[in-house]
Amino acid sequence: MDPVSHTVINLIIFVLAIYVGYHVVWTVTPALHTPLMAVTNAISAIVIVGAMLAAALTETGLGKTMGVLAVALAAVNVFGGFLVTRRMLEMFKKKDKKAAPAGDKGNAA
């Protein structure tokens, strides 16, 4: 028997990844949120590929279920991230000024 279980090691890595990820994202300036979203979408796409491989290579039903769940959650994250990124980019577009109506000359009698 191993002195330390692989499950404990994986749990420690998972908790450290959450901690580091939280502090990295928390310190990002607002000007960099759009590029950060784009990178996050790319990482989530890699997670989808990894989850598909993990689901395909497992032999138990629980493993396959968890893999399918990981694929579904990562897909929601990717598509939601693209929607948020698009909305953020639309905020930076210049809006066209509306022309005054033809009947309104600015002078009311």
C-alpha positions as CSV (number, residue, x, y, z in Angstrom):
1,M,0.0,0.0,0.0
2,D,1.2,3.5,-0.9
3,P,2.1,5.8,2.0
4,V,-0.2,8.5,0.6
5,S,-3.3,7.7,-1.4
6,H,-3.5,9.0,-5.0
7,T,-6.9,10.3,-4.2
8,V,-5.5,12.5,-1.4
9,I,-2.7,13.8,-3.8
10,N,-5.3,14.6,-6.5
11,L,-7.5,16.4,-3.9
12,I,-4.6,18.5,-2.7
13,I,-3.7,19.4,-6.3
14,F,-7.4,20.3,-7.0
15,V,-7.6,22.6,-3.9
16,L,-4.3,24.3,-4.7
17,A,-5.5,24.9,-8.3
18,I,-8.7,26.5,-7.0
19,Y,-6.7,28.7,-4.6
20,V,-4.2,29.8,-7.2
21,G,-6.8,30.3,-9.9
22,Y,-8.9,32.5,-7.5
23,H,-6.0,34.7,-6.7
24,V,-4.8,35.1,-10.3
25,V,-8.3,36.0,-11.6
26,W,-9.0,38.3,-8.6
27,T,-6.0,40.5,-9.3
28,V,-6.8,41.1,-13.0
29,T,-7.5,44.7,-13.9
30,P,-10.9,45.4,-15.6
31,A,-9.2,46.3,-18.8
32,L,-8.0,42.8,-19.2
33,H,-11.3,41.0,-18.6
34,T,-12.1,40.4,-22.3
35,P,-8.7,38.8,-23.1
36,L,-9.0,36.8,-20.0
37,M,-12.4,35.5,-21.1
38,A,-10.9,34.5,-24.5
39,V,-8.1,32.5,-22.8
40,T,-10.6,30.9,-20.4
41,N,-12.6,29.8,-23.4
42,A,-9.6,28.2,-24.9
43,I,-8.7,26.4,-21.6
44,S,-12.3,25.1,-21.4
45,A,-12.0,23.8,-24.9
46,I,-8.9,21.8,-23.8
47,V,-10.9,20.6,-20.8
48,I,-13.6,19.2,-23.2
49,V,-11.0,17.2,-25.1
50,G,-9.5,15.9,-21.8
51,A,-12.9,15.0,-20.4
52,M,-13.8,13.1,-23.6
53,L,-10.6,11.2,-23.4
54,A,-11.2,10.4,-19.7
55,A,-14.7,9.3,-20.4
56,A,-13.7,7.1,-23.2
57,L,-10.8,5.4,-21.3
58,T,-12.7,4.6,-18.1
59,E,-14.2,1.2,-17.6
60,T,-16.8,2.0,-14.8
61,G,-20.2,3.5,-15.2
62,L,-19.4,6.2,-12.6
63,G,-16.2,7.2,-14.6
64,K,-18.2,7.5,-17.8
65,T,-20.9,9.5,-16.1
66,M,-18.4,11.9,-14.6
67,G,-16.7,12.3,-17.9
68,V,-20.0,13.1,-19.7
69,L,-20.8,15.5,-16.9
70,A,-17.4,17.2,-17.3
71,V,-17.9,17.5,-21.1
72,A,-21.4,19.1,-20.6
73,L,-20.2,21.6,-17.9
74,A,-17.2,22.6,-19.9
75,A,-19.3,23.0,-23.1
76,V,-21.7,25.3,-21.1
77,N,-18.7,27.3,-19.9
78,V,-17.3,27.7,-23.5
79,F,-20.6,28.8,-25.0
80,G,-21.4,31.1,-22.1
81,G,-17.9,32.5,-22.2
82,F,-18.3,33.3,-25.9
83,L,-21.6,35.0,-25.3
84,V,-20.2,37.1,-22.5
85,T,-17.1,38.0,-24.5
86,R,-19.3,39.1,-27.4
87,R,-21.4,41.3,-25.2
88,M,-18.3,42.8,-23.6
89,L,-16.9,43.6,-27.1
90,E,-20.1,45.2,-28.2
91,M,-19.8,47.7,-25.3
92,F,-16.7,49.1,-26.9
93,K,-18.3,49.7,-30.3
94,K,-19.2,53.2,-31.2
95,K,-22.9,53.8,-31.4
96,D,-24.2,55.6,-34.5
97,K,-25.9,59.0,-33.7
98,K,-29.5,59.0,-34.6
99,A,-30.6,61.6,-37.2
100,A,-33.3,64.1,-36.1
101,P,-36.8,63.3,-37.5
102,A,-37.6,65.1,-40.8
103,G,-40.5,67.1,-39.2
104,D,-38.5,68.3,-36.2
105,K,-36.4,71.3,-37.0
106,G,-35.5,72.0,-33.4
107,N,-37.8,75.1,-33.1
108,A,-41.2,74.5,-31.6
109,A,-43.7,77.3,-32.2
